[in-house]
């Protein structure tokens, strides 16, 4: 249901409504100022905001955290996949 809503979203408000049930995505939108709050956040092209991170930066950071966590699990192919993805960066 959330994926269908996300595919039909035409603006930032539609995306916010679609991902409102997913805590990680809602937090990322709030950090960039796109979460529907009163602050301008990072909507001015990277100027302003708390730490200057865009939504793309937060997605990248989350992907790297997941890849690093894969190294804690032994004897799976996920370690090789995570190593390859980290080397691509």
C-alpha positions, -999 to +999 in steps of 0.1 A: +000+000+000+028+024+009+047+017-023+015+024-044+010+057-026+047+066-031+045+058-069+014+081-072+029+110-052+033+142-072+049+165-046+068+164-013+036+163+007+025+132-011+058+115-004+056+125+033+021+110+036+033+078+018+063+072+041+047+084+073+043+049+086+080+041+082+100+055+111+134+057+094+120+076+063+099+099+085+129+108+106+150+115+074+123+138+061+121+156+094+159+161+095+159+177+061+129+200+069+105+183+044+086+165+072+057+190+072+070+210+101+072+248+103+110+251+098+125+257+064+151+231+069+171+222+038+145+233+012+167+262+001+191+240-020+214+230+009+217+263+026+206+263+062+192+233+081+207+218+111+238+201+096+234+208+059+226+172+049+203+165+020+178+137+017+202+119-006+230+122+019+208+106+046+199+078+022+236+072+015+244+072+052+217+047+059+229+024+031+264+025+045+252+017+080+233-013+066+264-025+047+286-021+077+261-041+099+263-070+074+299-076+086+287-085+120+270-116+107+293-145+099+291-172+072+267-154+048+270-140+013+259-106+027+295-099+038+308-102+003+280-081-011+285-054+015+323-054+008+316-050-029+291-021-023+315-004+001+344-007-024+322+009-051+320+041-031 
